[in-house]
Amino acid sequence: MLTRQTRIVLNAALLITLLVSIMVGLILYLFNDSLSITLILSILLATFLCSYFVLLAVYQKHFEKHFDRIYKSIVKLRNQSQPLHDLSTSNDNIVTHINNILIEWSNESREEIDHLKQVETYRREFLTNVSHELKTPIFSAQGYVHTLIDGGIDDRDINMLYLQKASRSIDRLIDIVDDLESISRLEAGDLIIEPRTFDIGNLADDVVESLELQAKERNVKLILKDQGEQCYVYADKDLIRQVLVNLIVNSIKYGKRDGQTEIRYQYIGEQVIVDVEDNGIGIEKSHLPRLFERFYRVDKSRSRDQGGTGLGLAIVKHILEAHQQTITVTSEINKGTTFSFSLKRSK
């Protein structure tokens, strides 16, 4: 099958040969001369061959000159290192190669634009959420302080009460800032992970004991499933404690009153899987993909009534990713939610 380049040169050579044959015929007619058929055919064949090879050389030189310039520009922009002369000598192959690069570049640019749009949407949502989260405790504290300044400080019935409420609002503000700082350090890789071997069962028992009082306020029963043996993992103990605290507190706050939260762990191959399961109201499937985003709340009004910074699950995800581990969530409406995360098994 002829290439595009060959077809162009061949057609041009045939055209030149045709013109030469017409000129030879006119010359012979005008001068009443005659040549043998063999000589005429030889002249035309020589004309065709000369035309073909000369045009081919000129075309290739012109083609490679311009395409080499185009290719070098693409190489410079794409940071590729393959020079044009390393490709097949077929110009069609060069065109195909450049075309493939441009198509790939176009696809990557489209994906990058889509990613930038998603990042911009996420940035707007984050700024809206963080401003709202910070504004709520600030305005609350401001209101209490202004009331005290306007004379409430002299009223014994409200002065201490309002000071305590203002203090709680400031504490909430500090918690938000601390959690934001923790996430920033995790994302930037500035948080130093200090892994060591420890028994996840003992750690879970300590966490459950420390949260018993908070669970009793909502009459939630915390159950640590006894595995009957010690279960050792290799991780940063303090950070994994934070993971367990955040997940269990989350189940207490957003589970149902008079419910229960069960903590389980087991060996699976080279990993230990830890489950934190509640029997609360559950979460709709549409919310699950965004559950670990900063400040994302399934029920905003109810979530803020329960307190918290809205950053707990985001911190959990970042801590586990820093350990090169994963966390998943499954949920069913009116039946409950289960968070499962993996840890490296200690040898």
N, C-alpha and C positions, 0 to 999 in steps of 0.2 A: 504494500500500500504506500503510495507516494505521500511524502510529507507536504505540508503547506508551502515550505520554502522551495522544495523541488518543483512543485506545480507552477509556482510563480516564475521561476527561472526558465523552466521548460517552455511555458507559454510565450515568454518574451523571446527566447531563442527561435522558436517556430515562427513568430511574427517577423523577426529580422530576416530569417531565411526566406520567408514568403516575399518580403520586400525586395530582397536581393534577386530572387528568381524573376520577379516582375521587371526589375531594372535590366537584368541580362536579356530577357526576352525583348524589351524595347530597343536595347542597343543592337541586338542582332537584326531586328526588323528594320531599324532606321538605316543601318549600314549594309543591308542586304548580305549580311555575313552568315556563316553557319558553323556550328561546332558539333562535334559528335555528342551523342547522348551520354556517353560515358564521362566525357569531360565536364558536361553541364552538371551531371549528378555529383561528380567529384567536387566541383565548386560549391554546390549547395550543401553537400555533406560537411565540407571543410568550414563553410560559413556557419552551419548549425553548431558544429562542435566548438569552434572558436567562440561563438556568441554564448553558448551555454556555459563554458568554463570561465570566460571572462566575467559574465554576469553573476555567476555563482560566487566568484572571488569577491567581486564588488559588493554583492548583497551581504555576504557573510561579514566582511569588514565593517560595512555600515551598520549591520544588525548588531554585531557584538560590541561595537563602539557605544551605541546608545543603550543597549541592554546591560552592558557592563556598568555603565553609569547608574542606571536604575537599580541594578542589583546591589551595587556598593552602597547606595543610599538606604536600601532596605536593610542590608547587613548592619550598617551603622546604627539605624534606629532600633533594630531587633537584637543587637549585640550578638549576631551570629558570626561564625568564623570561616565558613566554607566559601572559598573564592569561586568565581564563575568558571574558571578554567578547570576546576575539579569536577564539574558536572559533565554529563554526556555532551559530545560535540554536536548533537542534534539540536538545532535551534528550537524545534518543537518541544523537546524535553526541557530546555531552559525556560521557555514560556510557561510550560506546565508547572515547573518548579516554582517560578515566581508567582504564578497564579495560586498555587497551593499555599505559599507563604502568606499572600494577601488574604486568602480566605480564612486561614488560621488566625491571622492578625485581627481580621474583622470579627471573628467569633469571640476571641479573647477580649477585644475592646467592648463588644456588646455585653459580655459577662461582667467585665469590670464596671461598666456604666450601671448595670442592674445592681451590682454589689454596692456601688457608691450611693445609689438611690435608697437601698435598704438601710445603709449606714446613716444616711441623712434623716430618714424616717425615724430610725432608732434614736438618733441624737435629739431630734425634736421631742420625741416622747420622753426621753430621759430628762431633758431640761425641764419639761412641764411637770413631770413627776417629782423630781428633786426639789423644785421650787415650791411645790405644794406641800411636800413632806416637811420642808424646813419652815415654811410659812405658818403651818398649823401650830407648832409649839411656841414659835416666836410671838405670834399674835395672842396666844393664850397667856403667856407670861407677861406680855405687855399690858393686857387688859387687867390682870390682877395687880400689877405694880401701879398702874395709873389709878386704880380704885383706892389703893392704899395711900398714894400721894394726895389724892383729892379729899382725904379725911378719914378714910377707912382704917388708917393706922391707929387712930384713937379709939376705934370701936373694938372692944375686947372680944366681941362675939365673932368677928370676922378677920381680925388682923393676922392671927396665927394660922387660921384656915387658909387664907389667901396666900400667905407666904409659903405654906406647904405645897399648895397647888402650883404656884409659880416655880418652886423648886423642882417639882415633878416634870413640868414642861421643859425646864432647862436640862434635866437629866435625860429626857427623851431626845432633845436636840443634840446633846453630847453623844448619845448612843448612835444617832444617825451619822454624825461626823466620823465617829470611830469606825463604824461599819464601812462607810465609804472609803476611809483610809485603808482598811484591811483589804477591800476589793482591789483598790488601786495598786497596792503593794503586791498582791497576788498576780494581777494581770501584768505588772511590770517585771515580775520575776525577782523582786527585791526581798520577798519573804524567804528567809532561810529555813529549809526543811531539814529537821534533825531526826531521821528515822532511827528507831531502835526496836528491839523485840519486846513485846508485852502481851499480856493475856487480855483479849478483847472482852471476855466475860467479866473479869474483874473491873475493867473500866466501865462497862455498861452498868454493872451493879452500883458503882459509885455515882454515876450520873443519875440513875433512877432514884437512888436514896436522896440526892440533893434536890430533886424536883418533886418529891412526894408532897411537900406542903403546897406547892403551886397546883398540883394535880387535885388535891383535896378541895381546893376552892371551887372547882367545877365538878367535883365528885367523879373524877376520872381515875380509873384503876390502871396502874402501871404494872405490867406483867413481864418479867424477864424469864424467857423460856430456858430452863436448866438443860444444858446439853450433856451433862453427866461427865464431862471431861474438860480440861483446859484447852483453850483455842488460841494459839499464838499467831500474831501478825507482826509484820515489819513495816512500821510507819511512824510518823511524828505523833506521839501520844497526845500532846496538848491540842494539836489541831484536830485530831480525830475526836477528842472529847468535845470540841466545839461543834463538830459535825453532828454528833449524837445529841448534844444539848439542843441545837437548833431544830433538828427533826422531831425530837420528842416534845419540845415546847410548842412547835407548830401543830402537832397532833392534839395537844391539850387545848390550845386556843381555838382551833378551828374544827375540832371534833365536836361531838355532841355531849351535852351534859349527861352524867350518869353512864358514860361510855367507858371504853377501855382502850389502852394502847399496848400492843405486844411487841417485844423486842426479841428477835431470833438471830442466830448466827450459826454457820456451818461451813465445813470444808467442802470445796468443790474444785478438785484438781489442785492446781498451784495457787488457788485463791481462797479467800474467806468471804462469803457473802453475808451481809448483815441486812436484816429486814426490820423496818419500823412500820407496823401495821395498826391502823385504828379502825373502829367500826362506826365512823361518823357519817356525815351526809354525802360524802363523795364529791368528786369533781367532774364536770362535764368534759368529754373528750376534746372539745374545741379549745379548752384552756390548757391542756396538758403540754403542748409544744412550747408554750411561753412561760411555763410555771417557774423556770429558773432565771427569768429576766429580772433585772433590778427594778424594784418597786412594783412589779406586776402583781395585781391582786385579782382574785376571782370575784369576790364580792367586796367592792371598795368600802362601802359604808360599814359593813360588818367587820371587816378587817381592821379598820382604823379604831373602831370601838374596842377591839381586843388589844390595842396597843401594838408595840413592835415597830420596827423600822421599815419593813417591807424588803429587807436585804438579806434575810436569813438564808433562804434557799439559794440565792445567788452566791453567797459566801461558801455554802456547802459545796456547790458545783465547782467553784474555783479551787477550793482546798483539795478536792479529790482529783481534779485535773492536774494540780501541782504534784500529786502522788502518781500521776499517769494511770489513774483509775477512773471508773465511770459510776454514774448514778442513774437509775431509771425510776419511773413512777407509773403505777397502774391504779386505776380507780373505777369504781362503779357507784352510780348514784344510789343513795340510801343504803349502801352496804359498806362503804369505807374506802380508804386509800392506803396503798403500800409503797413506801420508798425503799428501794434496794440498792445498796452500793457494795462495791468490791474493794478488797484490800489484799495486799501481797501476803501470802502465807509464809511464815517464818520457818526456816529449815533447822 
